[in-house]
């Protein structure tokens, strides 16, 4: 090959042409999103068989590649952007977020240190503070963005571990130190146990605290567990309270848990990954009562704040707790600005950092704090309406309170009382709904009972969509044995 031959990228003109084609495809995709099957009618391996087993040796035409994308990918995709997607916690690829992701990819910024990304570093600090204000959290919190709440809890529990061992774990590891304990509700997310595994604490040192009838952690049970562990020689390291549990969206009584943590010098982390968004609505700020006393709190804008995946904001009362835990600066990352600027790589486990703040900034600017609150409030209203429909319908029952926008219920045909039979019936209902492609739900177990779980949080979901989904659920249940 001639060394003078150009081996670079597409020309700016070519890039513009392909981006225009992509923009047209995206616009058409959203215009016809309801024509898509929410869950594709494929089996594992079907998509793989459509792809070549070997990579191309020579570059292919981008128009052909884009055509293959349109032909292959959407029919094999679970469409989270569909207004009838109600599984897990619905999220939204909003228009301003999509634009921001494109611009972020173009800049391709790696905000390791301030010098490697001045705008992205400073915007992240500013936009996290915007979110703090929207949630009604106190001044002075340090905020930064991670990919997911699962990584945020690893970061906070690492900081709690550092503080509980007075920094010894940083150099010596856990060998020779007392066993450390983490406490969480029996309804808490599995990421707490995963974090304990990653950090070398072990899943057995995550103590599950009993929940009350509304699936909230019982403070008295927590207090007793901490006292018993201290007597047994364990070191209580952290408590994880949850605002909006994954299964039932219950809200732990943080205001009662916080004094127990302060008295025992135990780190308090609040997982508000889903439920924290509710506090953007002024009349629902109470969901974060007591969180002003937490050492750390996480909220996921990619869940219910209309920011595309992934974007998880971690707030910490004392940024130095994070810096002391993670800061490790090799010579090649030393810069003249180190003493006057925050280098965000010093405050978490990741060195490379995407420009995630851009999409949060654009979404907040495009909708405004009032617009975001109005959209969240609308979803809460839809959830209340769904509960009314369930209550009025014959042979249907709600299985848990719905303080947020997720409703748990099941079909309970007259004469069918065996729990195993009820589970088989409702599993069949769920599978047929999802296989229909018209809607997509998930499930959970509530006190031993199988529940259909419908989460409302997509920006494009309207009352008409929810009503159509409810009618589909009833129709499928009526003909399912």
N, C-alpha and C positions, 0 to 999 in steps of 0.2 A: 504493500500500500504506500502511496506517495505521502511523505510526511507533511506535505503542504496541504493535503486534502482536509477539508473542514469536517471535523467529527463532532461538532457541537450540537446544539439543540435546534428545534424548529425556529424559523424566522418569526419575528413579531407578527408579521402579516398572517402566517399560517396559524400561529397561536390564537390570534383574534378570530380567525375563521372557525376554528374548532370550538372555541369558547362560545361563539355565537350559536353554533349548532347545538352545543350542550345546553345553553340557556333556553333555546327553543324547546328542546326535549323536556327540560325540567318544567317549564311553563305548561306544556301539554300534559305532562304527568299529573300535575296538580289539578288541571282542568278536568281530567278524567279519572281522578284517584278513586272515585266510588265505583268505577267499572272494574277495578282490580279485585281479585280475590284477596281477602285480608291474609289468609293463610293458604299458601300454594298447595295444589293437589299433587304433590310429589312424595316420593319415598326416599329415605337415605340412600345416597349413591346415584340417584337419577341425574343430578346436576353434574357430578364428577364425570359421568360417562359422556357428557357432551363436550368435554374439554380434551384437547390433545394431551397425550401422556408425556410429550417431550416439548421443550421450548423451541420457538422458531429460531433458525440460524441467521436469518436475515430479517431486517425490520419490515414490518407490514404497514400498509396504508392506514392512517388514522380514521379515515372515513369508514373503512371496513371494520376497524376495531370498535368504533362507536356503534355501528350497525349490529355487531355481535353483542355488544352490551345491551342494546335495546331488545334484541331477540332472546338472549339467554338469561339475563339477570332478573328483570322484573317478574317473570313467571316462576322464579325460584326464590323469591324474597317474601318474608313475612313483613307486611306493610304497616309499620308502626305509625306512619303518617295518615293512615286511613281513619276516617271519623268513627268507624265501628271497631277500632282496635281498643279493647278494654282489658287486656291481660296485664298481669304484674302491676307496674305503674306506667300508665300511658305517658309518652313524651311527644315532643313536637319538633320537626325540622321546620322552624318558622322561616319566612322569607328573609327578614334581616339577618337571621343566623346563617342561612345558606349563603347569602352574599358575603358575610364576614368570613366564613370558612374559605371561600374562594380567594378572597384578598389575603387571608392569612397564609394560604398555600403559596400564593404568588410571592409574598415577602419571605417566606421560608425562614422565619426568624427563630433562633434558639436562644432564649432568654436565660442562659445559665447565670451570668453576672450582668451587672448594669451595662457595662461596656458592650457586651454581645447583644444587648437588646434594650436600649434606653427607653424607647416608647412603650414596648411591651411590658417592661418591668414597672414603670411608673403608672401605666394605665391599669395594670393588675391591682396595684395598691389602691388607686383611686376608685375603681369600679367595685372592688370588694367593700370599700367603705360606703359607696352608694347603696349597696345591698344591705349593709348593716343598718343604715338609716331607714330603708324601706321596711325592715323587719322590726324596727323599734328596739334594737339592741343598744346597749350603752356605749358611750364614747370610749375611745382608747383601745378597742380591740384590734389586734393585728389580723388581717385577712389575706389569704393566698389561695391559689387555685390548684387543685389536683385533678387527675382524670376522673376518679370515682371516690365515693365515700369509703369503699373498702381500703383504698390506699390511705385516705385521710385517717382512718382509725388505726392503721399500722403506725402512721407518723405520731399520732397523739399517744398511743400506748407505749411507743418507744420513748417519748419524752417523759411519760409517767414512770417508766422503768428506770430511766436515767435519774429522775428525782428521787425515787424510792430507794435507790442504791447509792445515792450521793455521788453519782458519777462513776462509781467503781466498774459498773458493767461495761462502760465504754472501752476500757483498756483490758480488763481481766475476763470479760465475759461472765456468764452466770455461774460458772463452776465455783463452788465454795460459798456462794451466797444463799441466804434463806430462800425458800420457795415463795414466789410472788403470786398473789391472787388478784383476779379480775372478777367483778360482779356485774351481772346483767340479768334482766328479766328473762323468764322462760319464753317470752314472746320476742326477745331481741333477735336481730338479724344474725345470720350465720357468719358474717364477716368478723364478728368479735372473736369467735373461736378460731377462725382462720388466721387472724392477726396474732393470736396467742401462739399458734403453731409456728408462724413465720418468725416470731420474736424469740422462740425457744422457751416459752413459758409452759407450753403443753396444753392441750385442750382440757385436760382434767383439772387444771387450775383456773378454769372459767367456771365460776359458781353460779348456777342458775337460781334466781330468786323467784319465789312463787308470785303469781299474779292474782288479783282479785276477780270478782265476777265481771268486771268490765275490762279485764285483761291488762290491768296496770300493775306495775311492780308495787309490792307491799313494803312500805318503808320499815315497818317493824321487823319483818322477816329479813330485810337487808341488815338492819342494825344487829340482829341476833347472829347472823352468819358472820359478820365482821368480828364480833366479840368472840365467837367460838374459834375462829381461825387464829386470832391473836393468842388465845390461850394455848392453841395447838402448835404455836411456833411459826405460823405462816405470817407473811408481811402483806397486808392489804394494800394493793398498789393503785387500783383504779376501779371506778364504778362507771358503767355505761348506761345512761338513761335514754329512753327513746321517746321522741315526739312523732308519732305516726308509725307504729310497728308495721312490718311487712305483711304479716298475716291479717291482722284485724284493725290496723291503723289506730291502736290505742295510744293514749298519752300518759306516760309515767308522771307521777306527781313530783316534778323536779324541785318545786319549792320546799317539799318535805325531805327530799333526798339530799339537797345541797348542805343543810346544816350538819348532817351525819358525816358527810365527806370532809367538811371544814374542821369539825371537831377531831376527826381521826387522821387528818392530814393525808387524805386519800384524793387522788386526782378524779375530778368529775368531768366526763366527756358526755355530751348530748348528741345523739344521733337524730337530727332533724332533717335527714336527707330528703324525705318526702314531705313530711308535715310542716316543716319550717316555712314553706311557701305560703301556707295559709295565713301567716302573720302579716303578709303584705296587705291584707284586708283589715283596716283599722279595728273593726268590731270583733275580729278574731285574734287580736294580739295576745289574748290570754293563753293561747296554746304554748307560748314561750315563757309563761310565768315561772320565775325561779332561774331561768337560763342566764340571767345576768350574773349569777354566782358561779357559773360553770368555768372550769379551766379551759375548756374547748368546746366547740360546737360546729357541726357540719350541716350544710344545706346544699342540695343538688339543684342548681338552676336547670340542669338537663332533664329533670323529672317533671316539675309542674310550673316552671317559669319560662317555658317556650324557647329554651336555648338548645340547639342540636347537641347530640352526644359528641364529646364528653366534657363535662364542666361541673366540678364539685368544689364548693368554696368552704375552706376551713378557717374558722375564727379561733383565735387563741388569746387568752387574757394577757399572757406574758410571752412575747415573742422570743425572749432570751431562753425560755425553756426549750424551744425548738432549736435555736441556734446552738446552744450548748450540746444538744443531742447529736446534731447532724453536721455541723460545720467542720470541714476538712478541706483545706485549700492547698492544692498542689501549686508549684511555682508557676506553671503555665497559665494558671487562672488568676494570678495576682495582678491587680490593676491599680493605677493611681487613685481611682475613685473609691477604693475599698473602705476608707475611713469615713466617707461622707454619704455613700449610697448603699441601699440594701441590695445584696446579691441573693436572689431568692433560692438559689441552689443550696444556700447555707441553712435553709429552714425546712428541708424535707428530704426524703430519700432519693428523689430524682435529680440527676445533674442536667440532662437535656430537658428543656421545657418549651412546649408549644405556645404560640400566641393565642391562648384560649380566651384571654380577657377581651379580645376584639369582638367576639360574638356576643358576649354578655353586655358589653358597652353598646353595641348596635341595637340589641333587643330592647334594652332599657330606654335608649333614646327614641327608638321607633314607636314604642307603645306608651312610654311614660309610666311613672309609678302608679298613677290613677288608672291607666288603661290595663296594666297588669293586674292590679287588684280587682278591677271589674271582671276580668276574664276568669280569675280564680273564683270569685264569688259566684259567677254564673255556673261554674262546675259544681259548686256546693249546692246551689239551688236545684240543679238537675239530679243530684244524688238524693236530695230530700224528696223530689217528685218520684223517683224510682222506688223509694221506700214506701211511699203512699200507694203506688201501683201494686207492690208486693202485698201490702197489708190488706188491700181490698180484694185481691185475687183469691179464688178458692184453691185450696191444696198447695199454697205456697207459704213459706215462712222465712223470716229473717233470723239469722243465727247469731248475730253479734251487733252491738251498737255501731253506728256509722258516724263518728264525729267528724269525718272528713269527706272525701268524695269517692270512697270505695265502699261498696255494699256487698255483704256476704249473705247468701240465701240458698235455699234449696227447694226442689219440688218434693212435696210429701203427699203422695196419693192416699186417698182414704183407704183405710184397711191395711196399709203397709207400715208396720211398726218396727220391724227388724232392722237394726242399724246396718248390718252387712248388706241386706237387700236394698236399703235406701242408698247406700254408697254405690252399689253396682248400677242402680237406676240413674242416679245423678251423674256418674262418670260417663254413662252412655249418652246422656243428654249433652254433656259438655263436649264429648268427642264428635257427636253429629253436628252440633253448632259450629265447631271449629272446622270440621271437614266440609261444611257447606260453602266456605269461603265468604259468607255474607257478614260474619262477625267473628271476633276472636276474644275469648275469655280465658281466665286461668282458674285455679282452685286453691283451696287450703283446707286444713283440718281444724275444726273448732270444737275443743273439748270432746274429741273423739268422733265428731260428726263431719262428714264430707260436705264441703260448701262450694257452691259456685261463687266466683269472686269477680265482680265487675268494677273496674276502676275507670273513673272519668277524669281526664286531664289533657286530652288532645285539644289543641287550639281550634281545630276544625269541627269538633263534635257539637252538633246543635240538638235541640229537643227532638226534632224530627228523626234524627239518626238514632237517638236513644229509644224513642218510641218504636221504631222499626225493629231494633234489636230485641226489645222486650216482647214484641209480638212474635218474633222468630223463636225466642226461648220458650214461650208458652206453646207455640204450635209444635215444636220438636218434642217437648215434654209430654204433650197430650197423646202422641203416637209412639212413644218409646216405652217398651215393656219394662 
